[in-house]
């Protein structure tokens, strides 16, 4: 199973269709994948599991969301959430586009 997920991540091009978000506006889809990534990362870290399993959510939200939203240094809407989590806000130069 882990190999199957790693293969999907390796072959990832862009976010697939998600039936929970059928409309053209993908803002909620972007936000949900952002939350899912951080929830997954937190849960896997707490369990001592492999955090790379959460990579899918990170790639999806980076694909769907405008870079200005992902980049907290541009005062995107998540800058507040990053600060509440106690993390340092990323700089735009630190964000990898992962070939997207």
C-alpha positions as semicolon CSV with decimal commas, in nm:
position;residue;x (nm);y (nm);z (nm)
1;X;0,000;0,000;0,000
2;X;0,279;0,244;0,089
3;X;0,444;0,169;-0,244
4;X;0,117;0,241;-0,425
5;X;0,087;0,582;-0,255
6;X;0,451;0,664;-0,327
7;X;0,395;0,573;-0,693
8;X;0,090;0,802;-0,706
9;X;0,290;1,086;-0,553
10;X;0,575;1,028;-0,798
11;X;0,336;1,037;-1,097
12;X;0,140;1,335;-0,961
13;X;0,066;1,609;-1,214
14;X;-0,221;1,815;-1,073
15;X;-0,508;1,779;-0,831
16;X;-0,761;1,515;-0,935
17;X;-1,135;1,574;-0,939
18;X;-1,285;1,564;-0,591
19;X;-1,660;1,503;-0,587
20;X;-1,692;1,692;-0,257
21;X;-1,607;2,011;-0,450
22;X;-1,790;1,991;-0,786
23;X;-1,803;2,366;-0,849
24;X;-1,558;2,573;-1,046
25;X;-1,452;2,767;-0,735
26;X;-1,192;2,543;-0,568
27;X;-1,124;2,763;-0,264
28;X;-1,276;2,515;-0,019
29;X;-1,093;2,227;-0,185
30;X;-0,768;2,418;-0,146
31;X;-0,841;2,493;0,220
32;X;-0,950;2,135;0,299
33;X;-0,631;1,987;0,155
34;X;-0,425;2,241;0,349
35;X;-0,598;2,133;0,671
36;X;-0,572;1,764;0,581
37;X;-0,198;1,797;0,527
38;X;-0,137;1,955;0,866
39;X;-0,372;1,713;1,044
40;X;-0,202;1,417;0,878
41;X;0,144;1,551;0,958
42;X;0,050;1,609;1,322
43;X;-0,112;1,265;1,359
44;X;0,175;1,079;1,192
45;X;0,433;1,264;1,401
46;X;0,242;1,182;1,720
47;X;0,227;0,814;1,623
48;X;0,588;0,807;1,511
49;X;0,474;0,716;1,159
50;X;0,601;0,805;0,817
51;X;0,516;1,171;0,750
52;X;0,582;1,123;0,378
53;X;0,234;0,968;0,355
54;X;0,099;1,323;0,399
55;X;0,287;1,445;0,092
56;X;-0,021;1,394;-0,128
57;X;-0,220;1,661;0,057
58;X;0,068;1,907;0,042
59;X;0,107;1,865;-0,331
60;X;-0,267;1,896;-0,390
61;X;-0,302;2,217;-0,191
62;X;0,006;2,364;-0,355
63;X;-0,143;2,278;-0,692
64;X;-0,489;2,420;-0,620
65;X;-0,407;2,725;-0,413
66;X;-0,261;3,047;-0,547
67;X;0,102;3,092;-0,448
68;X;0,015;3,413;-0,264
69;X;-0,211;3,206;-0,034
70;X;0,049;2,939;0,025
71;X;0,318;3,196;0,091
72;X;0,241;3,344;0,433
73;X;0,502;3,615;0,385
74;X;0,268;3,771;0,127
75;X;0,002;3,804;0,399
76;X;-0,204;3,521;0,253
77;X;-0,513;3,415;0,449
78;X;-0,319;3,136;0,623
79;X;-0,056;3,364;0,774
80;X;-0,275;3,395;1,082
81;X;-0,312;3,015;1,110
82;X;0,061;2,959;1,071
83;X;0,122;3,204;1,355
84;X;-0,138;3,035;1,576
85;X;0,032;2,699;1,526
86;X;0,354;2,861;1,646
87;X;0,540;2,796;1,320
88;X;0,761;3,041;1,144
89;X;0,587;3,167;0,831
90;X;0,761;3,039;0,518
91;X;0,932;3,274;0,280
92;X;0,830;3,255;-0,085
93;X;1,182;3,155;-0,179
94;X;1,155;2,855;0,059
95;X;0,845;2,714;-0,109
96;X;0,919;2,442;-0,357
97;X;0,691;2,427;-0,656
98;X;0,770;2,055;-0,703
99;X;0,780;2,083;-1,078
100;X;0,424;2,213;-1,097
